[in-house]
């Protein structure tokens, strides 16, 4: 029994519907689909079967988060489990956090796993947030300089190893990191960048890559999703995660840049007086709809098509809720609703 069938049986007795989002014909170009997994304690024993299920659903990528905010997961350990349970899909990290491990260790891990997987491994890096890094004694005062230095060190060490250069993606929220990533990375991860900002962001990436005399890197966008028949339940989940993001100053800047100035001012003011209820009420449906896929399958597919129309190369599903729910009920409905088939050969 395959991983996908196992999970269908676990959730709904094997009677779930199997929607087909798209069929790839040989040589056809369109955005690839994948998932960003946050593995919490209690989920590790089932990660292998979930990885196989994602591959069976036709997805192209499965990437693992890490850190205290991500279930205390080590992203390289998670991606190694995914690697051992898949044969076609690219696996990797999204994100491994800059300076959580020595650059030599990161370069060696990438090389080891590239050999083990037949070169279907990618490492995504980002600096995370001071509120997460600080309690661990990791201080990144200058994120751009730290990221540039860390990537350069990985590439320098990789040059001394037998596998050559790894594929490196960098997570970016605001334009300065977008520009850096476009100049030094193989992929740029748009981490919860609202839909209305993506065309401009892609133009910046193309401009910066051209300045550096290099091809446009892959452009990867998160597709945060709250798949539910009840749109109000989807919005409730969306408001909860958006409030969590608002606690980090970088997302306050991002949402302001997207034009949600009044909403952001109201949310921040409510947070400053410890009034979470008022903060949640200040998050508008318009804001949610601009960066989260909400509602039933038809509604989510329509929003996914809007993201795809911007020209991004990879869309990474990141289901809600982020915390406190097993992997299966978060991902199984996505495997069924967004299944991909390919032409033989």
MIRO-492292 format. One line per 2 residues: their letters; for each residue x negated, y negated, z of C-alpha. Coordinates in nm, 4 decimals, decimal comma, padded with zeros to 6 digits. Layout:
REM MIRO-492292
a	X/Y/Z; ...
***
This chain:
REM MIRO-492292
xx	00,0000/00,0000/00,0000; -00,1505/-00,3337/-00,0994
xx	-00,1960/-00,6296/00,1308; 00,0842/-00,8219/-00,0419
xx	00,3362/-00,5400/00,0029; 00,2283/-00,4943/00,3645
xx	00,3044/-00,8563/00,4434; 00,6386/-00,8494/00,2625
xx	00,7345/-00,5496/00,4716; 00,6207/-00,7171/00,7920
xx	00,8252/-01,0313/00,7364; 01,1438/-00,9354/00,5580
xx	01,1546/-00,5619/00,5085; 01,0237/-00,5919/00,1535
xx	01,3290/-00,7756/00,0213; 01,1732/-01,1192/-00,0407
xx	01,2094/-01,2730/-00,3832; 00,9150/-01,2903/-00,6224
xx	00,9205/-01,6246/-00,8013; 00,6670/-01,6731/-01,0792
xx	00,5361/-02,0275/-01,0860; 00,3396/-01,9892/-01,4090
xx	00,1760/-01,7453/-01,6445; -00,1796/-01,8020/-01,7590
xx	-00,2513/-01,7135/-02,1177; -00,6088/-01,6285/-02,2057
xx	-00,8134/-01,9482/-02,2362; -00,5310/-02,1700/-02,1100
xx	-00,6347/-02,4707/-01,9007; -00,4286/-02,5887/-01,6039
xx	-00,4817/-02,6583/-01,2357; -00,5912/-02,3543/-01,0389
xx	-00,4089/-02,2646/-00,7178; -00,5577/-02,1708/-00,3850
xx	-00,5145/-02,1892/-00,0123; -00,6898/-02,3572/00,2792
xx	-00,6679/-02,1326/00,5833; -00,6948/-02,2335/00,9462
xx	-00,7565/-01,9122/01,1433; -00,6500/-01,9220/01,5067
xx	-00,7157/-01,6592/01,7740; -00,4915/-01,3579/01,7210
xx	-00,5051/-01,3822/01,3403; -00,8504/-01,2433/01,2669
xx	-00,7506/-00,8770/01,2474; -00,5051/-00,9543/00,9660
xx	-00,7191/-01,1959/00,7679; -00,8496/-00,9277/00,5326
xx	-00,5036/-00,8111/00,4288; -00,3888/-01,1713/00,3865
xx	-00,6870/-01,2389/00,1584; -00,6003/-00,9397/-00,0581
xx	-00,2399/-01,0602/-00,0713; -00,3475/-01,4041/-00,1935
xx	-00,5497/-01,2450/-00,4698; -00,2597/-01,0194/-00,5668
xx	-00,0360/-01,3264/-00,5867; -00,2692/-01,4566/-00,8564
xx	-00,4321/-01,7406/-00,6651; -00,7850/-01,8444/-00,7592
xx	-00,9252/-01,9803/-00,4312; -00,9060/-01,9053/-00,0613
xx	-01,1099/-02,1274/00,1688; -01,1602/-02,1320/00,5454
xx	-01,1677/-02,4279/00,7845; -01,3741/-02,4507/01,1017
xx	-01,4197/-02,6299/01,4301; -01,2393/-02,6912/01,7602
xx	-00,9386/-02,8372/01,5731; -00,9306/-02,5313/01,3465
xx	-00,8814/-02,2503/01,5952; -01,2498/-02,2471/01,6946
xx	-01,3169/-02,0687/01,3681; -01,6568/-02,0380/01,2039
xx	-01,5873/-02,1016/00,8367; -01,8702/-01,8829/00,7098
xx	-01,7488/-01,5858/00,9141; -01,3957/-01,6410/00,7836
xx	-01,5085/-01,6669/00,4236; -01,7175/-01,3499/00,4617
xx	-01,4050/-01,1590/00,5694; -01,2207/-01,3003/00,2677
xx	-01,5094/-01,1986/00,0423; -01,5012/-00,8389/00,1637
xx	-01,1302/-00,8066/00,0881; -01,1129/-00,9629/-00,2602
xx	-01,2578/-00,8859/-00,6018; -01,1690/-01,1755/-00,8334
xx	-01,0785/-01,4801/-00,6276; -01,3348/-01,7442/-00,5312
xx	-01,3730/-01,7681/-00,1550; -01,5558/-02,0167/00,0618
xx	-01,5296/-02,2944/00,3160; -01,3070/-02,6007/00,3362
xx	-01,4604/-02,7387/00,5271; -01,7842/-02,6440/00,6938
xx	-01,8767/-02,9399/00,9103; -02,1979/-03,1307/00,8486
xx	-02,4605/-03,0615/01,1174; -02,2678/-02,7743/01,2794
xx	-02,5470/-02,5512/01,1491; -02,8968/-02,6135/01,0202
xx	-02,9130/-02,6838/00,6472; -03,1410/-02,3814/00,6003
xx	-02,8743/-02,1569/00,7557; -02,6085/-02,3065/00,5281
xx	-02,8230/-02,2561/00,2170; -02,9050/-01,8979/00,3146
xx	-02,5399/-01,8156/00,3899; -02,4350/-01,9518/00,0517
xx	-02,6995/-01,7461/-00,1261; -02,6207/-01,4295/00,0658
xx	-02,2499/-01,4561/-00,0058; -02,2998/-01,5517/-00,3691
xx	-02,4942/-01,2296/-00,4181; -02,2424/-01,0253/-00,2217
xx	-01,9443/-01,1641/-00,4177; -02,0955/-01,1817/-00,7648
xx	-02,1179/-01,5624/-00,7490; -01,7575/-01,6286/-00,6521
xx	-01,8434/-01,8376/-00,3480; -01,8244/-02,2122/-00,2825
xx	-01,9187/-02,4182/00,0227; -01,7088/-02,7228/00,1039
xx	-01,8525/-02,9702/00,3548; -01,7249/-03,2708/00,5439
xx	-01,8159/-03,4797/00,8471; -01,4926/-03,4251/01,0450
xx	-01,4143/-03,6912/01,3103; -01,5953/-03,8398/01,6121
xx	-01,3137/-03,7263/01,8432; -01,3798/-03,3656/01,7355
xx	-01,7588/-03,3777/01,7062; -01,8358/-03,5908/02,0109
xx	-01,7436/-03,3370/02,2810; -01,9823/-03,0927/02,1097
xx	-02,2699/-03,3398/02,1325; -02,2721/-03,3969/01,7555
xx	-02,2928/-03,7645/01,6660; -02,2570/-03,8761/01,3048
xx	-02,2835/-04,2539/01,3199; -02,3324/-04,2977/00,9453
xx	-02,1188/-04,0396/00,7616; -02,2422/-04,1306/00,4131
xx	-02,6095/-04,1137/00,5063; -02,5595/-03,7943/00,7074
xx	-02,3755/-03,6249/00,4219; -02,6345/-03,7295/00,1635
xx	-02,9156/-03,6040/00,3855; -02,7442/-03,2731/00,4656
xx	-02,6649/-03,1927/00,1015; -03,0187/-03,2862/-00,0025
xx	-03,1614/-03,0569/00,2664; -02,9397/-02,7671/00,1574
xx	-03,0473/-02,8121/-00,2035; -03,4131/-02,8381/-00,1015
xx	-03,3952/-02,5132/00,0957; -03,1929/-02,3438/-00,1787
xx	-03,4762/-02,4188/-00,4211; -03,6996/-02,1916/-00,2112
xx	-03,4512/-01,9028/-00,2176; -03,3875/-01,6453/-00,4911
xx	-03,0223/-01,7387/-00,5610; -03,0672/-02,0920/-00,6897
xx	-02,8319/-02,3782/-00,6126; -02,4958/-02,3101/-00,4447
xx	-02,1739/-02,4722/-00,5557; -02,1126/-02,7543/-00,3087
xx	-01,7854/-02,9415/-00,2650; -01,7504/-03,2490/-00,0437
xx	-01,4362/-03,3614/00,1364; -01,3498/-03,7275/00,0849
xx	-01,0739/-03,9484/00,2197; -01,1813/-04,3058/00,1395
xx	-01,3548/-04,4460/-00,1682; -01,7143/-04,4677/-00,0309
xx	-01,7238/-04,0914/00,0316; -01,5465/-04,0279/-00,2996
xx	-01,8259/-04,2147/-00,4784; -02,0982/-04,0286/-00,2921
xx	-01,9364/-03,6919/-00,3616; -01,8984/-03,7726/-00,7308
xx	-02,2694/-03,8436/-00,7501; -02,4125/-03,5444/-00,5639
xx	-02,1533/-03,2642/-00,5347; -02,0048/-03,0031/-00,7663
xx	-01,6543/-03,0722/-00,6396; -01,4662/-03,3515/-00,4615
xx	-01,1968/-03,2459/-00,2143; -00,9245/-03,5105/-00,1841
xx	-00,8240/-03,4502/00,1737; -00,4587/-03,5549/00,2052
xx	-00,4991/-03,8410/-00,0395; -00,1459/-03,9607/-00,1283
xx	-00,0234/-03,8913/-00,4781; -00,0092/-04,2599/-00,5715
xx	-00,3844/-04,2966/-00,5065; -00,5040/-03,9917/-00,6995
xx	-00,5187/-04,1424/-01,0526; -00,7327/-04,4322/-00,9276
xx	-00,9478/-04,1904/-00,7273; -01,0075/-03,9724/-01,0316
xx	-01,1121/-04,2804/-01,2285; -01,3642/-04,3644/-00,9548
xx	-01,5012/-04,0093/-00,9634; -01,5441/-04,0205/-01,3397
xx	-01,7099/-04,3628/-01,3218; -01,9543/-04,2579/-01,0515
xx	-02,0426/-03,9281/-01,2215; -02,1128/-04,1152/-01,5440
xx	-02,3426/-04,3564/-01,3580; -02,5332/-04,0586/-01,2192
xx	-02,5590/-03,9029/-01,5660; -02,3801/-03,5878/-01,4622
xx	-02,0559/-03,4184/-01,5683; -01,7376/-03,4894/-01,3790
xx	-01,7266/-03,2632/-01,0743; -01,4255/-03,0453/-01,0033
xx	-01,1455/-03,2402/-00,8397; -00,9643/-03,0528/-00,5654
xx	-00,6515/-03,1846/-00,3975; -00,4868/-03,0581/-00,0840
xx	-00,1234/-02,9602/-00,1356; 00,0024/-02,9844/00,2192
xx	00,3376/-02,8037/00,2157; 00,6395/-02,7516/00,4422
xx	00,8429/-02,4975/00,2445; 01,1909/-02,4722/00,3950
xx	01,5493/-02,4597/00,2682; 01,6379/-02,7361/00,5146
xx	01,4765/-03,0601/00,3968; 01,5160/-03,2175/00,7408
xx	01,3206/-02,9319/00,8992; 01,0494/-02,9835/00,6379
xx	01,0375/-03,3525/00,7212; 01,0199/-03,2785/01,0927
xx	00,7118/-03,0633/01,0318; 00,5706/-03,3306/00,8034
xx	00,6171/-03,6030/01,0638; 00,4447/-03,3952/01,3296
xx	00,1336/-03,3365/01,1207; 00,1301/-03,6960/00,9950
xx	00,1382/-03,8208/01,3527; -00,1597/-03,5973/01,4286
xx	-00,3494/-03,7476/01,1340; -00,2589/-04,0994/01,2466
xx	-00,4596/-04,0419/01,5629; -00,7745/-04,0568/01,3465
xx	-00,8649/-04,4101/01,2279; -00,9724/-04,2911/00,8829
xx	-00,6156/-04,1822/00,8010; -00,4770/-04,5112/00,9251
xx	-00,7012/-04,6780/00,6653; -00,5964/-04,4281/00,3982
xx	-00,2231/-04,4796/00,4474; -00,2672/-04,8562/00,4509
xx	-00,4582/-04,8379/00,1236; -00,1691/-04,6364/-00,0208
xx	00,0643/-04,9265/00,0581; 00,2193/-04,7952/00,3779
xx	00,1109/-05,0984/00,5796; 00,4254/-05,1697/00,7810
xx	00,4707/-04,8016/00,8635; 00,1095/-04,7702/00,9747
xx	00,1251/-05,0835/01,1891; 00,4373/-04,9489/01,3612
xx	00,2899/-04,6023/01,4176; -00,0381/-04,7370/01,5552
xx	00,1427/-04,9795/01,7863; 00,3563/-04,6955/01,9202
xx	00,0520/-04,4755/01,9751; -00,1225/-04,7547/02,1635
xx	00,1645/-04,7581/02,4135; 00,1782/-04,3761/02,4259
xx	00,5236/-04,3665/02,2662; 00,5087/-04,0633/02,0382
xx	00,8849/-04,0685/01,9805; 00,8684/-04,4195/01,8347
xx	00,5611/-04,3271/01,6329; 00,7416/-04,0316/01,4753
xx	01,0443/-04,2480/01,3975; 00,8204/-04,5023/01,2182
xx	00,6908/-04,2429/00,9687; 00,9101/-04,2878/00,6615
xx	01,0371/-04,0262/00,4190; 00,8604/-04,2181/00,1419
xx	00,5232/-04,1707/00,3102; 00,5842/-03,8005/00,3685
xx	00,6971/-03,7435/00,0100; 00,3786/-03,9026/-00,1225
xx	00,1409/-03,6427/00,0170; 00,3375/-03,3400/00,1382
xx	00,5426/-03,0872/-00,0604; 00,8747/-03,0766/00,1242
xx	01,1930/-02,8744/00,1019; 01,2916/-02,5658/-00,0932
xx	01,0993/-02,3966/-00,3721; 01,2450/-02,6033/-00,6546
xx	01,1699/-02,9306/-00,4797; 00,8158/-02,8216/-00,3906
xx	00,7462/-02,7055/-00,7451; 00,8572/-03,0422/-00,8802
xx	00,6214/-03,2261/-00,6455; 00,3403/-02,9821/-00,7244
xx	00,3872/-03,0655/-01,0924; 00,3397/-03,4339/-01,0101
xx	00,0085/-03,3563/-00,8414; -00,0982/-03,1385/-01,1327
xx	-00,0109/-03,4128/-01,3823; -00,2779/-03,6375/-01,2295
xx	-00,5471/-03,4115/-01,3738; -00,6788/-03,2413/-01,0614
xx	-00,8556/-02,9109/-01,1255; -00,7592/-02,7205/-00,8094
xx	-00,4577/-02,7484/-00,5782; -00,5066/-02,6038/-00,2305
xx	-00,1902/-02,5094/-00,0443; -00,2129/-02,5936/00,3257
xx	00,1108/-02,4842/00,4948; 00,2808/-02,6324/00,7978
xx	00,2798/-02,6012/01,0874; -00,0991/-02,6217/01,1135
xx	-00,1175/-02,4772/01,4638; 00,0664/-02,2197/01,6698
xx	00,2118/-01,9936/01,4001; 00,0771/-01,6614/01,2673
xx	-00,0763/-01,6584/00,9212; 00,1879/-01,4330/00,7659
xx	00,5012/-01,6506/00,7954; 00,3000/-01,9522/00,6834
xx	00,1505/-01,7935/00,3717; 00,3789/-01,5072/00,2663
xx	00,6584/-01,7363/00,1392; 00,3986/-01,9261/-00,0640
xx	00,2673/-01,6064/-00,2237; 00,6236/-01,5254/-00,3269
xx	00,7283/-01,8748/-00,4350; 00,4080/-01,9688/-00,6183
xx	00,3024/-01,6432/-00,7753; 00,0749/-01,6599/-01,0808
xx	00,0434/-01,4050/-01,3596; -00,2287/-01,3834/-01,6229
xx	-00,2302/-01,2354/-01,9674; -00,4257/-00,9111/-01,9881
x	-00,7878/-00,9423/-02,0961
***
